[in-house]
Amino acid sequence: MLDIVKHWVNRYFSQEEVVLLTILLLVALVVLATLGQVLAPVLAALIIAFLLQGMVQRLVSWKLPHWLAVSIACLVLVGTTVALLLVVLPLIWRQLVRLFAELPNMVEQGQQLLMLLPERFPRLISAAQIDEIFNTIGNELGTVGQTLLTFSLTNLPILAAFLIYVVVVPILVFFFLKDTDKLINWCTSFLPHHRPMMRQIWHEMNDQVANYVRGKVIEIGIVAAVSYAVFLILGVNYALLLAVAVGLSVLIPYIGAAVVTIPVAAIGLFQWGWSSEFLYLMLAYGFIQLLDGNVLVPLLFSEAVNLHPVAIIMAVLVFGGIWGFWGVFFAIPLATLLKAIMNAWPTSEHQAEWQAREAIEQGKASPLDAEQGR
């Protein structure tokens, strides 16, 4: 048994770089698990700086000085934050409170509609079962509504922390963007110079993650804006609230769109009943989802994420359960990272490939010689 374990360790952990990478991953997991809440402003600033890096690079390519490009990106961030805090969030809050105030009437209407089922299918469901279901729903909604209305009074520490983040995060984002090269050089100075496995993982992850994260933010904004405009034109109640839900639904592939269909259909049904307006709403919603999946996604995501749908759903469930919203948002990049690590884990073929690649970079061999050596 010991020989088997020793053989396995020698096979997969015989290189210094592999051991170092394993230690770094374990340390990162421990830090996130123990100090994630404390480091939340730093992590949020890193994520936002990563999102704005594309804008900075584009402005620099237009011959703007780096400091000016960073300043413009930070001004865009501050302007967007102020607009969200002063315009969008108060409107969403008012619509959410009004929705919870009207939910009892909606539940009552739904109960009246479902009471027709025992008359038509008495063997499948009874009136008592429907009453029990809706009593449970009513109690849960009452609890949620009370919690919502008292949120601002019972969660002042959370609100204070949020205000601190609003001040601290933009400052951190500015310095992360301003000193990107210095910070990267400082971090890599602690790593060995010879690190072919890490280079392969970095090259495989860099383009895909950058494309995915920035594209996903743009996709959320476009889908939410188009949905809001369509809902306003159709005169749907709680248009902004539903539009935000539709925009965020793109975070969860295959599941988000199906889940958000329920509130969209429910509000339209309670507002208009089985009418032509309800049919127009569902057709418009289906058209938005169709354009998102067949037009917007191919345009935004130039680098395809080669993951099986089962792997994507499992990543969303696992990382979302661990880190909540950010876990859902970064589920696919994290799954891609795991896949890149598995692909780059050292084998004899990888070692030959890395040696050939480094020989080319150092000018010791031509690409043809390296190919023949493999």
N, C-alpha and C positions, 0 to 999 in steps of 0.2 A: 504493500500500500504506500509506504513511504517512497519507494522507488518511482511509483506512478506519479505521485505529487511532485517529486523532485524533477522528473522528466517534463511534466507540464509547466512547472515554473521556469525551467531552463529554456523551454521552447518559446514561451510567450513573454518572459521577463528577463531575458538574458542581456538586453542592451540597456545602457545607461539612460538613453532618451526615453525608452518605454517606462522605466521606473519613475523618471522625473515627471512625465506626463500623467501617470497614474496618481502620483502624489499631488500634483497641481489640481487635478479633477476632484480628488477627495477633499482637499483643502477648500476649494471653491464651494463644494456642496455643504461642508460644515459651516463655512462663513455665512452662506445664504440661509441655512437652517437656524443658526443661532443669532446672527447679527443682521438678518435681512431687514427687520423693521427699523433698526437704527440707521442702517446704510441706505434706506429707501430713497432719500433725496439724491444721494450720489448715483445710485443705480438708475433712477429716473433721468438724471442729467446725462448719464452716459448714453441711454437709449435715445433721448431727444437729440443729443449731439450727433449720434450716428445717423439719425434721420435727416438732420440739417447739413451733414457733410456733403451730400450730393449738391445741394444748393450752393454751398461755398465753392466747391470745385467748378460748378458751372459759371459762377460769377468771376472766378479767377481766370477761367478760359476766355472770358470776354475782356481780358486785359485790365481788370480791376485789381488794385492792391489787395493782399491777403487780409490786412486789418480791416479794410473797408468791406470786403465780402463777409467777414465774420460779423461785423457790426450790423450789416443789412439783415443777415440771417437772424441775429438776436432780436432786432427790431420787429421782424416778422413774427417771431415767437412771442414777444411781449404783446404785440397787437392782437394776435390770435387769442392769447390767454385772456386779455382784457375783454375782448368781444364775447368769449365764452362765459366769463364770470358775470358780466353786466347785462348781456342780452339773451343768450341762448339758455343758460342754466335757470335763471328766474322764470322764463317762459315754460320750460320743461317742468319745473317744480309746480307751477300753478296748474298746468294741465294734469299732472300726476295727482295732485290733491283733489281736483275736480273729478277725475276718473274714479278715485276711491270713494268719493261722496256719492257718485251715481251707480256704483257697483251693486248695491242692494236691489235697486230697481231692475238692473240688467239680470241679476240672478233670478229675480222673481219672474221676469218674462221668460227666461230660459226654462224655469220650472214649469210654467204653464204650457210651453211647447212640448216638453218631454212628457207631460202628463197624458198626452195623446197616445204614447207608446203602450201603456198597459191595456188600453182599449183595443188596440190592434194586435198586440202580441202579449196576451196575458200569461202565456206559459214561460216567456223569457224574462219578463221583468214585472214587478208589481208597483203599485202606487206607494206602498210603504217604503220600498227600497229607494225610490226616487226622493221621497221626503227625507229619509235618513241621509242620503248623499248631499242634498242641498242644505240641510241643517249643519252638516259638518263644514261645507264650503262657507256658509254664512258666518259661522263662528271664527273660522280662520281669517276671513276677510275683515271681520271686526277687529281682530287682534292686530293684523297688519296695518289697518287704517289708523288705529290708535297709536301705534308705534311711529307711523309716518308723521302724524300731526304733532307728536311730542319730540320729534327728532332734534329740532333746533335747541330745545331746552335741556335735553339729557345728554347731548353729545358735544358740549362746548369744548372739551379738550381736543376732540377730533377736528373740530372747526379751527381751533387755534393752531394745531399742527399743520393743517392744510394751508392756512395763511402764511405760516413760516416757509412751507415748501414753495409757495408762490414767489417769495422773495429770494430764497436760497438757490433754487434750481436754475433760474436764468443766469445767475452769477457763475455757477459751476459750468453751465453750458458754454458760456462765453470763454472761459479759460480752457475748457476741453477743446473747443474749436481753435482757439488761438494757438495753443501749444501742443497740437496733435502730434507733430513729429518728435518733439522733445519727450513727451510722455511715452510714446511707443519705443523710442530708443532707450529710455530709462528702464522700461519693463523688459525689453529683450536683452539688456545688458546682464541680467541675472540668469539668462539661459545659455546653454553651451552654443558655441559658434557652429558646430557640426550638428544640425538638427533636421535631417531630411524628412523624417516622419511629420514633424510639426509644420514644416514648410508645405508638404503635400496637403495636410488638413487645412491649413490656412488658405492655400490657393483654391482648394475645392469649395471652401465655405464662403470666402469673401464675396465673390460675385453673386452667388445664389442668395445669401442672407441679405446683402444690401438690396438686391433687386426685390426680394420678397417683402422685407419690412417696409421699405419706402413705397413699393407698389401697393401693399395692403392698406397703408394709411391713405393713399390717394384714392383707392377703391372705396374705402369706407366713406370718405368725404363726398365723392361723386354720387354713389348710390343713395346716400342720405339726402343730398341736395335735390337730386332728381325725384326721389320719392316724396319729399316735402312739397315740391312744386306740383306734382301730379295730385297729391292728396288735397292741396289747397284748391286746385282747379275743380276737382270733383266735390269739394265741400265736405270732406270727411272730418268728423270730430277728432280732436287730439292729433291733428296732422303732424305737428313737430315731434310729439312723443312716439308716434308710430314710425316716422321717418328715421329717427335715431335708432329705434329697434331694428328696422330693416337694414340700416347701414352697419350696425354692429353684428348683424347675423352673418355677414360674409366672413367673420373671424373663424367660424366653425364650419368647415366644408361638409356638404351633404346633409348636415343636421340643422344648421342655423336657419336656412330658408324655410324648411318644413315647420320648424317650431314657431317662427314669427308669423307664418300663415294663419295660425290659430287666432291671435289677437286681432290681426287685420280683418279676418273674416268675421270674428265675433262682433267687433265694433260696427262694421258695415251692416251686419245682419240686424243688430239691435237698433241701428239708426234708421234703416230703410226697410227692413224685412226682406221677403223674397220679391224683389222688384228689379227693374232694369238698372237702377243706380247701383245696386249691390253687384249685379253682373258686370257692369262697367268697371267697378272697383277691382274685382277679382281678375278681370282681363288685363287691366292696367298693371296690377301687381305681378301677374304672370309674365307680362311683356318686359317689365323691369328686370326680373330674375333671368329671363331669356337673354336680354342684352348684356347683362352682367357676365353670365357664364360663357357666352359665345362671341362677344365683341370686346368688352372691357378687359376681361382677364387675359386674353391672348395679347392685347396691346400693351398692358402694363407689365406682364411677367414674361420678359424675353428669355429668362433662364428657367426652364422647366424643372420643377422639383420632382425628381424621379422616385416617388414613394408610393407604395401600394395603398389603396383606400383604407384597408384594414389597419395598416401602420399609422396612417394619418388620424383615424378615429381613436385608436389606442393612445397616441401621443396627446391628443386633445384631452382625453379623459384623465390620463395619468398626470401630466404637467398642470392641467387646470385644477385637479384636486390638490396638488401640492402648493402651487403659487397663485391660485385664483385667476384674476383677469389677465395678469401678465403671463401666467403659465399657458393660458389659452392663446394669447397673442403670439407667443414665441414657441408654441408647440411644434409647428412644422420646422422652424430653424433648429430647434433643439434635437428633433428627430433626425434632421439632416446632419447635424453635428455627430450624433451617435453613429449614423451610417458612415460618415467620412472617417471616423476613428476606426470602425470595424474594417473598412476597406484599406486603411493605411497601416493596420497592425502588422508588425514586421513578420515577413516570411522570407524564404530564400529568394523568391522572385522579386519582392520589394527591395531587398538589399541590393541585388544586381541592378535594378532600375535606378535606385538612388545613387549608387556609385557611378553609373553611366551618366546620369544627369549632372552630378557634381563635376565630373571630368569635363563635360561640355562647358559648364559655367566657368571653370578654371582655365579653359583653353588647352587642356591636356589631350583632348580627343575630339574628333569631328563627330557630328551627328551620325554619319554613316558607320564610323568605327564603333560608336556606342550601340547602334542597332545590331551590328554584327556580333558584338560582345554579348548581347542578350540572347 
